[in-house]
Amino acid sequence: MERTGFVGRLFAGLLLMGAAAMAAAQTYPGRPLRVVVAFGPGGIADTIARLVGQKLSERFAQPVVVDNRAGAGGTVGAKLVAAASPDGHTLLVITAAVVVNASAAKGAVDPTAELTPVALAATAPTVFAVHRTVTAKSLMEFVRSTKGGRFTYSTAGVGTTEHLASEYVFRAVPGLDPMHVPFQGGLAPVTAVLGQQVDLTTTTVPTAIQFIRQGALRVLAVASLKRIALLPDVPTLAEAGFPAFENASWIAFFAPANTPPAVVATLNAEINNALRQTDVRERLATTGFDPHTGTQAGFADFVRTEVGKWSRVVRATGIMLN
């Protein structure tokens, strides 16, 4: 009888928890939403947060406040959200830095344990580009033409996905001696190539798109498993003779761990709805980003895969952020 009573109390407790979760979902959101952007104003993460935030505000009839909390490659903002109340009223907008930091930075937030993946918003592939005067037609042709395999390449910073991807693929080719020239994000890695201060840049399509369209930059390879529609004549890394490797810059929404599933599902649906809007899609297309829509479960699987991938790359390259 004691066992029966325990089972009954347990079942009743689960029913109460389920009822509470449903009630929370039905009244959500009960106050303004805070969207923490892990980087400064003006970047693509900030732009997406504001575009989607406006749509959420209209749908929820609640203000959505964007709060830029830059620092430590996104870790400052990620920690702030990880420590927030898991009620769906505080969200994080961050890039792939969150999965790299999990492997390469001590004390970083674990996005699979301390956060709840909500929705992937947009992606853009990484490209390897040179000054328009370089005659090489592929990345392998370029590196083989350098004296002693020595060349310089620029990225948006140490430990960025562009830096790790470059080191990973360059180390796979014997005889190369590349020198990394890191910058603090922005256009600096590209302008260094335009000014012929460095030989090559590993960057994202949105960062370089205006110079690619002008013909000032020439793309030698794209870090994707198949050619992309925007650059159909540019070979993939595998086609260029390097290991098959995919690296896309991405921006996504996360909530604190233990946020109620019903609330997460609501957020995923409404963020997807925002990303389907014509004005949002057109704004992202002009920057070179592809908007994404998908299930919360699918995005959670993607995050786990990304953590595993970058963990392997960090081990292979030995690059740590601190």
Secondary structure in CASP SS format (residue, H / E / C, confidence):
PFRMAT SS
TARGET T0000
AUTHOR 0000-0000-0000
METHOD secondary structure of the structure
MODEL  1
M C 1.00
E H 1.00
R H 1.00
T H 1.00
G H 1.00
F H 1.00
V H 1.00
G H 1.00
R H 1.00
L H 1.00
F H 1.00
A H 1.00
G H 1.00
L H 1.00
L H 1.00
L H 1.00
M H 1.00
G H 1.00
A H 1.00
A H 1.00
A H 1.00
M H 1.00
A H 1.00
A H 1.00
A H 1.00
Q H 1.00
T H 1.00
Y C 1.00
P C 1.00
G C 1.00
R C 1.00
P C 1.00
L E 1.00
R E 1.00
V E 1.00
V E 1.00
V E 1.00
A C 1.00
F C 1.00
G C 1.00
P C 1.00
G C 1.00
G C 1.00
I H 1.00
A H 1.00
D H 1.00
T H 1.00
I H 1.00
A H 1.00
R H 1.00
L H 1.00
V H 1.00
G H 1.00
Q H 1.00
K H 1.00
L H 1.00
S H 1.00
E H 1.00
R H 1.00
F H 1.00
A C 1.00
Q C 1.00
P C 1.00
V E 1.00
V E 1.00
V E 1.00
D E 1.00
N E 1.00
R C 1.00
A C 1.00
G C 1.00
A H 1.00
G H 1.00
G H 1.00
T H 1.00
V H 1.00
G H 1.00
A H 1.00
K H 1.00
L H 1.00
V H 1.00
A H 1.00
A C 1.00
A C 1.00
S C 1.00
P C 1.00
D C 1.00
G C 1.00
H C 1.00
T E 1.00
L E 1.00
L E 1.00
V E 1.00
I E 1.00
T E 1.00
A C 1.00
A H 1.00
V H 1.00
V H 1.00
V H 1.00
N H 1.00
A H 1.00
S H 1.00
A H 1.00
A C 1.00
K C 1.00
G C 1.00
A C 1.00
V C 1.00
D C 1.00
P C 1.00
T C 1.00
A C 1.00
E C 1.00
L E 1.00
T E 1.00
P E 1.00
V E 1.00
A E 1.00
L E 1.00
A E 1.00
A E 1.00
T E 1.00
A E 1.00
P E 1.00
T E 1.00
V E 1.00
F E 1.00
A E 1.00
V E 1.00
H E 1.00
R C 1.00
T C 1.00
V C 1.00
T C 1.00
A C 1.00
K C 1.00
S C 1.00
L H 1.00
M H 1.00
E H 1.00
F H 1.00
V H 1.00
R H 1.00
S H 1.00
T C 1.00
K H 1.00
G H 1.00
G H 1.00
R E 1.00
F E 1.00
T E 1.00
Y E 1.00
S E 1.00
T E 1.00
A C 1.00
G C 1.00
V C 1.00
G C 1.00
T C 1.00
T H 1.00
E H 1.00
H H 1.00
L H 1.00
A H 1.00
S H 1.00
E H 1.00
Y H 1.00
V H 1.00
F H 1.00
R C 1.00
A C 1.00
V C 1.00
P C 1.00
G C 1.00
L C 1.00
D E 1.00
P E 1.00
M E 1.00
H E 1.00
V E 1.00
P E 1.00
F C 1.00
Q C 1.00
G C 1.00
G C 1.00
L C 1.00
A H 1.00
P H 1.00
V H 1.00
T H 1.00
A H 1.00
V H 1.00
L H 1.00
G C 1.00
Q C 1.00
Q C 1.00
V C 1.00
D C 1.00
L E 1.00
T E 1.00
T E 1.00
T E 1.00
T E 1.00
V H 1.00
P H 1.00
T H 1.00
A H 1.00
I H 1.00
Q H 1.00
F H 1.00
I H 1.00
R H 1.00
Q H 1.00
G C 1.00
A C 1.00
L E 1.00
R E 1.00
V E 1.00
L E 1.00
A E 1.00
V E 1.00
A C 1.00
S C 1.00
L C 1.00
K C 1.00
R C 1.00
I E 1.00
A C 1.00
L C 1.00
L E 1.00
P C 1.00
D C 1.00
V C 1.00
P C 1.00
T E 1.00
L C 1.00
A C 1.00
E C 1.00
A C 1.00
G C 1.00
F C 1.00
P C 1.00
A C 1.00
F C 1.00
E C 1.00
N C 1.00
A E 1.00
S E 1.00
W E 1.00
I E 1.00
A E 1.00
F E 1.00
F E 1.00
A E 1.00
P E 1.00
A C 1.00
N C 1.00
T C 1.00
P C 1.00
P H 1.00
A H 1.00
V H 1.00
V H 1.00
A H 1.00
T H 1.00
L H 1.00
N H 1.00
A H 1.00
E H 1.00
I H 1.00
N H 1.00
N H 1.00
A H 1.00
L H 1.00
R C 1.00
Q C 1.00
T H 1.00
D H 1.00
V H 1.00
R H 1.00
E H 1.00
R H 1.00
L H 1.00
A H 1.00
T H 1.00
T H 1.00
G C 1.00
F C 1.00
D E 1.00
P E 1.00
H C 1.00
T C 1.00
G C 1.00
T C 1.00
Q H 1.00
A H 1.00
G H 1.00
F H 1.00
A H 1.00
D H 1.00
F H 1.00
V H 1.00
R H 1.00
T H 1.00
E H 1.00
V H 1.00
G H 1.00
K H 1.00
W H 1.00
S H 1.00
R H 1.00
V H 1.00
V H 1.00
R H 1.00
A H 1.00
T H 1.00
G C 1.00
I C 1.00
M C 1.00
L C 1.00
N C 1.00
END
